[in-house]
């Protein structure tokens, strides 16, 4: 269980004065109510002390104006006394995207009634974090997956000063109503039937210990009459609720009370409601050594855990006794903060300058000490660096001289290589091509050679001989030479008929 800054959760029943404290998922009855800022306090408001209704609000109203719009409409539709500032909380009902209006359950309570119910509690502790409408507590059975949400469920809960019925459809609250038979009301009606006064506490003790199957025959007869009236009343309420909410049937009904399960009550549920009554035998997930814990305390504990973990949880909260905000969020706290900030700003600049002056003075002292240590080393390194620079110049001069000697020798070697390798090679090529020229009776007027390219100026009495020579070289010696010419033309400078052509031979 995540409790943020809270060490415990304290659930309070302001009507029975029972208090339970939860520490590390262990529930224990508190003998007295004590204040602690590290405890989260939660309670509930009796159903008879607030009104529940349903209203519609246009979807065009922005969320920041929603509360004002709901409160205005609540006063109008419920005819509330304009002189009283009611505590109005609301719970949105899911609607379709195509609907033009949003629907809300509104819960309306008179602040004076809340103050009266919780006056003794607030006298002992400074605040109550949450006061929830009692019928909404059952929603935490579904949120914690304690009860399967399938179907329509009815919850009937009897208390000393109140009794109520709540309906949930698929895990969502849809209806609630205060019943006119609290244990005090039952005791009074039972006294009428019996013809003598029966104390409320004695009557409650009778139901808690013996239930509706008491060994006292006279009591038994009157209890049967009393609970027949109670369940006829409950049946009337359910008939109305089913009609108002388009419900075909109630799938399950759960019945419990402030004193736990009432033995024999299931027979009345079967007879008058046509339903099998289930008691509140839920596994709430808490450990306890207490002989009995009222179910409403378990529900309050579940609600508190959920609200602590999710501060944005959308559930009506009737509390008028809110936890004060942190000091810095209160007006007085903000005033102190602003005053302190102003004083700090006023003195900050001169203090800063003074502090900075002494810091600089200290830094200069430290740097001077460091300089005294580093200066001799700096001089030594500069001297060594100058020596190295001079040596570098000397070495570079020697390298330049060696480069000159190397270049001269390379030229000589290239010349020798050219004469010994390239010249014989070119001579061999010229000899080979000259033999082919003789074969085709073609003469040579000049030869130009540059690297692997040779240009031959050819002469012939017949231009076809030059053509045949070129074709021969291309077809038979194309792997060694690439031969080409731009044109073969008649020699205009010769008195004899002859043809000339400049032939380019590329050695591969």
C-alpha positions in Angstrom: 0.0 0.0 0.0 1.5 3.3 -1.1 0.8 6.0 1.5 3.1 8.8 0.3 3.9 10.8 3.5 1.2 9.3 5.7 2.2 6.7 8.3 -1.4 5.6 9.0 -5.0 5.9 7.8 -7.6 6.6 10.4 -11.2 5.8 9.6 -13.9 7.5 11.8 -17.6 6.7 12.3 -18.8 10.0 13.9 -22.1 8.4 14.8 -21.0 5.3 16.7 -17.7 7.1 17.8 -15.7 4.0 16.6 -12.2 4.7 15.2 -9.8 2.3 13.4 -6.2 2.9 12.5 -4.4 1.2 9.6 -0.7 0.8 9.7 1.0 -1.4 7.1 -2.4 -3.0 6.2 -3.0 -3.9 9.8 -6.3 -2.6 11.3 -6.6 -1.9 14.9 -9.3 -0.2 17.0 -8.2 3.1 18.5 -9.3 3.7 22.0 -9.4 7.4 21.4 -9.0 9.8 18.6 -5.6 11.6 18.6 -4.3 14.1 16.2 -1.2 13.4 14.0 -0.1 15.3 10.9 1.2 12.0 9.6 -2.2 10.4 9.6 -4.8 10.5 6.9 -8.3 11.0 8.3 -11.4 9.8 6.5 -15.1 9.5 7.4 -18.6 9.4 5.9 -21.8 11.4 5.9 -25.0 9.6 6.8 -27.4 9.2 3.8 -30.2 10.9 5.6 -28.1 14.1 5.9 -27.7 14.8 2.1 -29.8 15.0 -1.0 -29.0 13.1 -4.2 -30.3 14.2 -7.6 -29.5 14.1 -11.2 -29.0 17.2 -13.5 -27.9 17.9 -17.1 -25.3 20.5 -18.1 -24.5 21.7 -21.7 -21.2 20.3 -23.1 -20.4 23.8 -24.2 -19.6 24.8 -20.6 -15.8 24.7 -20.1 -14.5 22.6 -17.1 -13.3 25.7 -15.2 -16.9 27.0 -15.1 -18.5 23.6 -14.5 -18.8 23.8 -10.7 -20.5 27.2 -10.8 -22.9 26.0 -13.5 -23.8 22.9 -11.5 -24.3 24.9 -8.3 -26.6 27.4 -10.0 -28.7 24.7 -11.6 -28.9 22.7 -8.3 -30.4 25.8 -6.5 -32.9 26.2 -9.4 -34.0 22.6 -9.9 -34.0 21.6 -6.2 -35.5 24.8 -4.9 -32.7 25.3 -2.4 -32.8 28.1 0.2 -30.8 30.9 -1.4 -29.7 32.2 2.0 -27.8 29.0 2.7 -24.5 28.2 1.1 -24.9 24.4 0.6 -22.0 22.0 0.2 -22.6 20.7 -3.3 -20.5 17.9 -4.8 -21.0 16.0 -8.0 -20.2 12.8 -9.9 -20.3 12.6 -13.7 -22.5 10.0 -15.4 -21.0 8.5 -18.6 -22.8 9.7 -21.7 -22.5 9.0 -25.5 -20.3 11.3 -27.6 -23.4 12.2 -29.6 -25.2 13.6 -26.5 -25.4 17.3 -26.3 -25.4 17.4 -22.5 -23.3 16.0 -19.7 -25.1 14.3 -16.8 -24.2 14.5 -13.2 -25.3 13.0 -9.8 -25.3 15.9 -7.4 -24.9 15.5 -3.6 -26.2 18.4 -1.6 -25.7 18.8 2.2 -26.4 21.6 4.6 -23.0 22.7 6.1 -24.6 23.1 9.5 -25.5 19.4 9.5 -21.9 18.5 8.6 -20.6 20.7 11.4 -23.0 19.2 13.9 -22.1 15.6 12.9 -18.4 16.2 13.1 -18.1 18.7 15.9 -16.8 16.3 18.5 -14.4 14.8 15.9 -12.9 18.1 14.9 -12.5 19.1 18.5 -10.0 16.3 18.9 -8.3 16.5 15.5 -7.6 19.6 13.4 -9.0 18.4 10.1 -10.6 15.5 8.2 -9.2 14.8 4.8 -12.3 13.2 3.3 -15.9 12.9 4.2 -17.6 10.7 1.6 -21.3 10.0 0.9 -21.9 6.6 2.4 -23.5 5.0 -0.6 -20.4 5.7 -2.8 -18.2 3.6 -0.6 -19.3 0.4 -2.3 -17.6 1.6 -5.5 -14.3 0.6 -4.0 -15.4 -3.0 -3.9 -15.3 -2.9 -7.7 -12.2 -0.7 -8.0 -10.3 -3.3 -5.9 -11.9 -6.2 -7.8 -13.4 -7.6 -4.5 -16.8 -8.0 -6.1 -17.4 -8.9 -9.8 -19.0 -5.9 -11.5 -21.3 -8.0 -13.7 -25.0 -7.2 -13.3 -27.1 -5.0 -11.0 -26.3 -5.2 -7.3 -28.2 -3.8 -4.3 -26.6 -2.9 -1.0 -28.7 -2.6 2.1 -26.9 -1.3 5.2 -28.5 -0.7 8.7 -26.9 1.7 11.2 -27.9 2.9 14.6 -29.0 6.3 13.4 -29.5 5.6 9.6 -30.2 3.0 7.1 -29.8 3.2 3.3 -30.0 1.3 0.0 -27.6 1.7 -2.9 -27.7 0.3 -6.4 -24.8 -0.3 -8.7 -25.0 -1.4 -12.4 -21.9 -3.0 -13.9 -19.9 -1.5 -11.0 -21.2 2.1 -11.4 -23.3 3.9 -8.8 -26.8 4.6 -10.2 -29.1 5.2 -7.2 -29.3 5.5 -3.4 -31.9 6.3 -0.8 -32.1 6.7 3.0 -34.4 4.1 4.5 -36.7 5.0 7.3 -35.6 2.0 9.4 -32.4 2.7 11.3 -31.8 0.6 14.5 -33.2 3.6 16.5 -36.4 3.6 14.3 -36.6 -0.2 14.6 -36.4 0.0 18.4 -39.1 2.6 18.6 -41.4 0.6 16.3 -40.6 -2.6 18.2 -41.5 -0.9 21.5 -44.9 0.1 20.0 -45.6 -3.4 18.9 -44.5 -4.8 22.3 -46.3 -2.2 24.3 -43.4 -1.3 26.5 -40.2 0.7 26.1 -37.1 -1.2 24.9 -33.7 0.6 25.1 -32.1 1.2 21.7 -28.8 -0.4 22.8 -30.6 -3.5 24.2 -32.5 -3.9 20.9 -29.3 -3.6 18.9 -27.7 -6.1 21.1 -30.6 -8.5 20.6 -30.3 -8.4 16.9 -26.5 -8.7 16.9 -26.5 -11.7 19.2 -29.7 -13.6 18.4 -30.8 -12.1 15.1 -34.4 -12.7 14.1 -34.6 -16.1 15.6 -34.7 -15.1 19.2 -35.7 -17.6 21.9 -38.2 -15.1 23.3 -41.5 -16.1 21.6 -43.2 -12.8 22.2 -40.2 -10.9 20.8 -40.1 -13.3 17.9 -43.7 -12.5 16.9 -43.1 -8.7 17.0 -39.7 -9.0 15.2 -41.5 -10.9 12.3 -44.0 -8.1 12.1 -41.3 -5.4 12.2 -39.1 -6.9 9.6 -42.1 -7.6 7.3 -42.8 -3.9 7.4 -39.1 -3.1 6.8 -38.8 -5.3 3.7 -42.1 -4.2 2.3 -40.7 -0.7 2.5 -37.4 -1.8 0.9 -39.4 -3.6 -1.9 -41.3 -0.4 -2.6 -38.0 1.5 -2.9 -36.6 -1.1 -5.3 -39.7 -1.1 -7.5 -39.4 2.7 -7.9 -35.6 2.5 -8.4 -35.9 -0.2 -11.1 -38.6 1.8 -12.9 -36.6 5.0 -12.8 -33.4 3.5 -14.0 -34.9 1.0 -16.6 -33.7 -2.0 -14.6 -35.3 -5.4 -15.4 -34.0 -7.2 -12.3 -31.7 -7.1 -9.4 -29.0 -9.8 -9.7 -27.6 -9.7 -6.2 -28.5 -8.1 -2.9 -25.9 -7.7 -0.1 -27.2 -6.9 3.4 -25.1 -5.9 6.5 -25.3 -3.6 9.4 -23.3 -1.6 11.9 -23.2 -4.7 14.1 -22.5 -7.2 11.3 -24.7 -9.9 9.8 -28.3 -10.2 11.2 -29.2 -13.8 11.5 -32.4 -14.8 9.8 -32.7 -11.7 7.6 -32.1 -13.7 4.4 -35.6 -15.3 4.8 -37.2 -11.8 4.6 -35.1 -10.9 1.5 -36.2 -14.1 -0.2 -39.9 -13.6 0.8 -40.3 -9.9 0.0 -37.6 -9.2 -2.6 -37.4 -12.6 -4.2 -33.7 -12.6 -3.8 -31.1 -14.5 -1.9 -29.5 -12.2 0.6 -25.7 -12.2 0.7 -23.8 -10.9 3.7 -20.7 -8.8 3.5 -18.2 -11.7 3.7 -15.7 -9.8 1.6 -11.9 -10.3 1.7 -10.9 -6.6 2.1 -7.2 -7.5 2.2 -6.4 -6.2 5.7 -4.9 -8.0 8.7 -6.5 -7.6 12.1 -6.8 -9.3 15.5 -10.0 -7.4 16.4 -13.0 -9.7 17.1 -15.3 -7.5 14.9 -14.8 -4.5 12.6 -17.7 -2.8 11.0 -17.7 -3.1 7.2 -18.0 0.6 6.7 -14.5 1.0 8.3 -13.1 -1.5 5.7 -14.7 0.5 2.9 -13.4 3.8 4.3 -9.9 2.3 4.4 -10.1 1.2 0.8 -11.4 4.6 -0.2 -8.5 6.4 1.6 -5.9 4.3 0.0 -7.3 5.0 -3.5 -7.6 8.7 -2.8 -4.0 8.9 -1.5 -2.6 7.1 -4.5 -4.7 9.1 -6.9 -5.1 12.7 -5.8 -7.2 13.5 -8.9 -9.7 10.8 -8.1 -13.2 12.0 -9.0 -15.4 11.4 -6.0 -17.6 13.8 -4.0 -15.9 15.0 -0.8 -18.0 16.7 1.8 -15.3 17.8 4.1 -15.4 21.3 5.5 -12.3 20.7 7.6 -9.5 20.6 5.0 -5.8 20.0 5.8 -4.0 23.3 5.8 -1.6 23.8 2.9 2.2 23.9 3.5 3.4 27.1 5.1 4.8 28.5 1.8 1.4 28.1 0.2 -0.5 30.1 2.8 -1.0 33.9 2.5 1.1 34.4 5.7 3.7 32.0 4.5 3.9 33.7 1.1 4.2 37.1 2.9 7.1 35.8 5.0 8.7 34.4 1.8 8.3 37.7 -0.1 9.7 39.7 2.9 12.7 37.3 3.2 13.3 37.4 -0.5 13.2 41.3 -0.5 15.7 41.5 2.4 17.9 39.0 0.7 17.8 40.9 -2.6 18.5 44.2 -0.7 21.7 42.8 0.9 22.7 40.4 -1.8 24.6 42.9 -4.0 26.9 44.4 -1.3 27.4 41.0 0.3 28.2 39.5 -3.1 30.7 42.2 -3.9 32.5 41.9 -0.5 32.6 38.1 -0.8 33.8 38.3 -4.4 36.6 40.8 -3.4 37.9 38.4 -0.7 37.6 35.5 -3.1 39.7 37.3 -5.7 42.3 38.3 -3.1 42.6 34.7 -2.0 42.8 33.4 -5.6 45.6 35.9 -6.3 47.5 34.7 -3.3 47.2 31.1 -4.3 48.2 31.9 -7.9 51.3 33.8 -6.8 52.4 30.9 -4.7 51.8 28.6 -7.7 53.7 31.0 -9.9 56.8 31.0 -7.7 56.9 27.2 -8.0 56.2 27.1 -11.7 58.5 30.0 -12.9 61.9 28.1 -12.6 60.4 25.1 -14.4 59.0 27.4 -17.1 62.5 29.0 -17.7 64.1 25.5 -17.9 61.6 24.3 -20.4 61.9 27.4 -22.6 65.7 27.0 -22.7 65.4 23.3 -23.6 62.8 24.2 -26.2 65.1 26.8 -27.9 67.9 24.2 -28.0 65.6 21.8 -29.7 64.5 24.4 -32.2 68.1 25.1 -33.2 68.8 21.4 -33.6 65.7 21.1 -35.7 66.9 23.9 -38.0 70.3 22.1 -38.4 68.6 18.8 -39.1 66.2 20.3 -41.7 69.1 22.0 -43.5 70.9 18.6 -43.8 67.7 17.0 -45.0 67.4 19.7 -47.7 71.0 19.0 -48.9 70.3 15.3 -49.0 67.1 15.9 -51.0 69.1 17.8 -53.6 71.6 14.9 -53.9 68.7 12.5 -54.1 67.0 14.4 -56.9 70.1 14.6 -59.0 70.7 10.9 -58.6 67.1 10.1 -59.5 67.4 12.1 -62.7 70.5 10.2 -63.7 68.8 6.8 -62.9 65.7 7.7 -64.9 67.9 8.7 -67.9 69.8 5.5 -67.7 66.5 3.5 -67.4 65.0 5.3 -70.4 68.0 4.6 -72.5 68.4 1.0 -71.4 64.7 0.1 -71.3 62.5 2.5 -73.1 64.7 3.1 -76.2 65.3 -0.5 -77.0 61.6 -1.2 -76.5 60.6 1.6 -78.8 63.2 0.5 -81.3 61.8 -3.0 -81.3 58.3 -1.6 -81.9 59.5 0.6 -84.8 61.3 -2.4 -86.3 58.2 -4.6 -86.0 55.9 -2.0 -87.5 58.4 -1.1 -90.3 58.3 -4.8 -91.4 54.5 -4.6 -91.7 54.8 -1.3 -93.7 57.2 -3.0 -96.1 54.7 -5.8 -96.5 52.1 -3.4 -97.7 54.6 -1.1 -99.6 54.0 1.9 -97.4 56.8 4.3 -96.6 57.5 6.5 -93.6 58.4 10.2 -93.8 58.7 10.7 -90.0 58.1 9.2 -86.6 57.2 11.1 -83.4 57.3 9.4 -80.0 56.0 10.5 -76.6 55.7 7.9 -73.7 53.4 5.2 -75.1 52.1 7.1 -78.1 53.8 7.2 -81.5 52.7 9.3 -84.6 53.8 7.9 -88.0 53.5 10.0 -91.1 53.0 7.5 -94.0 53.4 7.8 -97.8 52.0 5.4 -100.4 51.3 5.5 -104.1 47.9 3.8 -103.3 45.6 4.9 -100.5 44.3 1.3 -100.2 47.7 0.1 -99.0 47.6 2.5 -96.1 44.0 1.3 -95.3 45.0 -2.4 -95.5 48.0 -1.7 -93.2 45.8 -0.1 -90.5 43.2 -3.0 -90.7 46.0 -5.5 -90.4 47.5 -3.9 -87.3 44.0 -3.6 -85.7 42.9 -7.2 -86.4 46.2 -9.0 -85.8 48.0 -6.9 -83.3 45.2 -5.2 -81.5 46.3 -6.7 -78.2 49.6 -4.7 -78.4 48.6 -1.6 -80.3 45.7 0.7 -80.9 46.0 2.3 -84.3 43.9 5.0 -85.8 44.0 7.9 -88.4 41.7 10.8 -89.1 42.1 10.8 -92.9 44.1 9.7 -95.9 44.6 12.4 -98.5 46.4 13.0 -101.7 49.8 14.8 -101.4 49.4 18.1 -103.1 53.2 19.0 -102.8 54.3 16.0 -104.9 54.6 15.9 -108.7 53.9 12.2 -108.5 50.6 10.7 -107.5 50.9 9.6 -103.9 48.9 9.6 -100.6 49.8 10.7 -97.1 48.3 9.9 -93.7 49.2 10.7 -90.1 48.7 7.5 -88.2 48.5 7.4 -84.4 49.8 4.2 -82.6 49.1 3.7 -78.9 51.2 1.1 -77.2 49.1 -1.0 -74.7 
